[in-house]
Amino acid sequence: MDVHELMQEYRSNPRKGFELLYHTLAGRLSSYLRRAFNIPETEILDIIHDAFIPWVESPERMCEVKNVQSYLFTTVRNLALKRKEKDARDHFSQEEYARRENPPSLTDAVERLEEALGCLPVEQKETVILRCNAGLSLEEVAAIQDVPVQTIASRYRYALQKLKEMLS
């Protein structure tokens, strides 16, 4: 079921539609938060639940949402940025990532990619993750980051170029 069909279901039956939306998108939102913002697992669920609260409390208002993916990715992004500001945490640099006590058990290739992603500027890292992990279009990423599509295309191109240099 694609997101347009999910919204049709939500409009006709908000309770069932909400459950379908949540089960379809929560995993992708979780992965985005983990990879783009290094949000701890214990906080990811809180952010996702906060993003979905209006969908339960105000179905009549949420039925007006035109692009549910962009809306939810933008919402979790804003919540994550607020949380990061509040907690005053910085993203890990490559050296900090290597020094962590309990690095994840990943294959060498995936670990190198994660380290390389961590070295990118935040905007480029987020763009790559939204494009590659979440599967969003350049236009959707531009809407989420509130910048022109050309800016997103440049960020994406430069990020891939840097990743290629770091990983070769």
N, C-alpha and C positions, 0 to 999 in steps of 0.2 A: 504494500500500500504506500503510495507516494504522499508527500506532505500536503498536496492539494486535496487528495482524498481524505486525509486525516482531518483537515480543517472542515471539510464538508460533514464528516461524521461528528466533529465537535459542535458545529452549528446546529445539527439536528438532535444530538444527544450529548450535551456537555460532559456528563459524567463518564460515559463510555469513551467519548472523544478524548477527554483528558488522559485517561488511562492509556489509550493508544499513542497519544502524543508523547507522554512521559516515557513509555517503554521503547518507543522508536528513537527518541532523541537524547535521552539521558546519558546513554553510553558515549555518544559522540561529544556531548557537552563535557562530560567527565574527562575524556581523553584530551580535549582541547585545553581545559583548565590545567590539567596535570602537565602537559607538554609545553604550553605557551607561557604559563605563569609559575610553574613549579609549586603549585598549591598542594599542600599536604592532603593525603587521602582523607584525613579526619575532617577537613574543612570543605572538601569538594561537594559532598552531599548537602551540606548546609547551603552552599551557594546555589546549587541546582534547585533545592527545595524553595529557597527564597525567590528564584526566578519563576517558579511555577505557581506561587501563591496567587497571583492575580487570575490565573486560569481557573482556579477553584472558587475564589471569592467573587469574581466579576465576569462571569461567562458572557453576559450581554456586551460588555466593553471589549472583551478579548475576541469576540466573533468578528470584530471589525479589522483585526490584524490581517494585512494583505500577504505578507511573507513571513510565515511562522519561524522558519529557520533563521532568517536574518534577525528577527525580533528576539528570539531566545539566545542566539549567539551574542548579540549586542548586549542583552541584559546580563548574561553571565560575565561577559567581558567587563562591563561597568562595575558589577559587584566585586569582581576579582581585583580590579584596579583600586577601588575604594578600600578593600581589605588590605591590599599591599601598602597603600598610603598609611592607613591606620596602624598597621604593624611595623611600618618603616623597614621592611625587608627588601633587600636587593636581590636581583637575579644572580644565580651562581656564575662565576667566571669559570673558565676552563680549569684553572688551578684549584679553585674551591671544590669543584665537582670531583676532581681526582682525590682530594683529601677527605672527602666525606667518610665517616666511619662505616656505614652500611650501604655501599653502592649496590644498585640493583643487579641481580644476576641476569645479565643480557649477553647475547653473543658479542664478540669483539666488534663486528661490523656495526651493529645497532648502537653499541656503547660509543664507538667513535663518532657516529652520526649525532647522537645526543650531545656529546661534548662539543662537536662543531656547531650545532644549533645554539648551544649555550654561549658561543662566542659572537654570534650575530647581534647586531643592534635589536632591541626589543621589537621595533616595528617590523623589521624584516623577518625575524623569527616567527612572530605572530602571523604574518602574511603567509609564510611557507606552511605553517601548521593548519591554518584555515583552508588553504588551497589543497594541500596534499592529504591531510588527515581527515578534515571535515568534509572535503569534496565540494567546497563552495566555489562559485564562479568569481571572477575578478570583480564583477559588479556587486555581488553580495558582500565580498570582503571590503570593498570601498564603502558600502553603506554602513557596515559594522564599525569600521575605523573612522568614518566620517571624513573621508578625503576623496579627491577625484580618482577615477578609474586609472588614469595615466600614472598617478603616483603609486598605486598598488602594482601596476604592471612593472614599473621601474623597481620597486622594492623587491618584487618577486624575482625579476631578472638578476638584480645585483646579489640577492641572497643565494640564488642557485650558483652564480658564478663564484662567490666566496666559498660556498660549500664544496664545490668541485675542486678549487685550489687547495683547501684544507685537507680534503680526503684523498687527493691523488699523490 
